[in-house]
Amino acid sequence: MASVDQTGKNPVRSRAKGSDLLANPARLRLISWLWIGLATSAWFIDLLQQTREGLSNGLGRPFGDDFVNYWSGAFLAFQGRVAEIYDFAAFHAFEQSITAQSIQYYHYSYPPVLPLLTLPLAFIPYVPALFVWLGATWYAFYRALKLTGHAGALLRSLAVPALFINAVGGQNGAMTAALLGGGLLLVDRRPVVAGILFGVMIYKPHLAVMLPAALLAGRRWLVVFVTGATAALLVVTSVAVYGVDAWLRYRLSIDVLRAVVLEDGTGVSHRMVSIFVFARHFGAGAAMSYAWQAVGALVAAVFIARAWWRDQPAHIRNAVLLIGTCLATPYLQDYDLVFGAFVVVWLQMAEMDSKVPVRWIRIAIAMVLLLPLANAPLAKFIGLSVGPLVFLPVFAILIYLGAEYARRRACELPGAS
């Protein structure tokens, strides 16, 4: 029996029973709105707890959590005090001065291009700046998600669980999702804009590590050129404004942070979802963990390049790229997974014309959505980050979907029997 998708335009074949949650849009919308209400309430309660002692909870967390880094970095850069951003003691002292003496050490782990991008925050007082930051980055994410053409982009953009994790942490996951998801959706429609969005990812290059494999294999030469030009322009501008010394200080700070935050990971590794941290939780040494991460990156690069070289349908090759990125980078946190909302949409598109059992695809969708919520509690309880246990099966399903498409296209060629 034919049914109509949520846009009301495209007839699709129903392949699941009505009791399936994802096959019941009304029930799914109700659950989504209930979740949004619950998550928003929890977020406000969490914020209120961070005002017990000045702008902190008195136990180490400042108001807005990691947002203190973005505001402090923008403010110090505007004041001509860039050197303090990459001086751990000086940066901590400044953050204490605007929040509370009791906050833990927070660090600025981003290159000097980010103070340029976040400069407007320097002109807004700290507390309202948090709401501007989260609102603006969410809106960019929503606008990018709307480019998928699927109905309900507003609800989807608010209900994705990773957005709640991102908001509680005052983080940049929505910004990253807007840049990566928006860029992928515009690669063929507006390649110059796509290249600009990808180029801005120089602020977080470890999540753009698989873009070259995709764009070069896909022969998107204009996007490649604009991406490189945008990234270079941002770097040159940051050097002109802040000096070469800012980059040298950043380089030194990254070495320290890699050892403390990634390789040691005490107190933060439960938030990580990479292969590297998975191996570390299993007791592997740093060198062996990096080796396993390299294997993951190599496998991801091969299949990403193949999907883009063969010009598989956009929703498949884009999803392969994003999940492949999760397998490739050693530094990946739960709040980064806001871009999983795009993977969910693309998996739903694949479900419409695939012979893969619909239950498999919907399980994959559920895992992508729930991982940001489940990983930290599970890691604390069982001592193991479960990120790769989600990414690998989802990646395998996407590879199968690509192969299925290739077989179908081969059968449609003239002369095929």
NORGI-V487675 format. One record per pair of residues at least 24 apart in sequence whose ideal C-beta (glycine too) atoms are under 6 Angstrom apart, sorted by the first residue. I is the first residue (numbers start at 0). J is the second residue. Records with the same first field share a line. If there is no record, write none. Layout:
I->J + J
This chain:
5->150 + 151
6->150
11->351
14->357
15->357
21->361
31->154 + 158
34->158
35->157 + 158
38->163
42->166 + 167
45->167
52->99 + 101
53->99
54->98
55->98 + 99 + 101 + 102
57->101
59->102 + 103
61->98 + 102
63->129 + 169
64->168 + 169
65->168 + 169 + 170
66->129 + 169
67->94 + 105
68->105 + 107
69->117
70->120 + 125 + 128
72->107 + 114
73->114 + 117 + 118 + 120 + 121
74->121
76->114
77->121
81->241 + 245
85->248 + 249 + 252
97->125
108->256
109->202
110->249
111->237 + 241 + 245 + 246
112->201 + 202 + 233 + 237
113->202
115->237
133->166
136->173 + 174
137->173
139->177
140->173 + 176 + 177
143->177 + 180 + 181
144->340
146->184
147->344
149->344
155->340
159->340
160->368 + 371 + 372
161->336 + 337 + 339 + 371
162->337
164->333 + 334 + 371
165->334 + 337
168->334
170->334
172->334 + 335 + 337
173->337
175->203 + 206
176->337 + 338
179->338
180->338 + 341
183->317
186->219 + 222
190->221 + 222
191->225
193->222
194->222 + 225 + 226
195->229
197->226
198->226 + 229 + 230
201->230 + 233
205->328 + 330
208->327 + 328
209->303 + 320 + 323 + 324 + 327
212->300 + 303 + 304
213->303 + 307 + 320
216->304 + 307 + 308
217->307
261->330
269->375 + 378 + 379
270->332 + 333 + 375
271->332 + 384
272->331 + 374 + 384 + 386
273->329 + 331
274->387
275->329
276->384
277->384 + 387
280->383 + 384
292->329
295->326
296->327
299->323 + 326 + 327
302->398
306->401
311->401 + 404
314->345 + 348
315->400 + 401
317->345
318->342 + 345 + 397
319->397
322->390 + 393 + 394
325->390
326->390
333->371 + 374
336->371
339->367
342->367
343->367
349->400
353->400
363->393 + 396
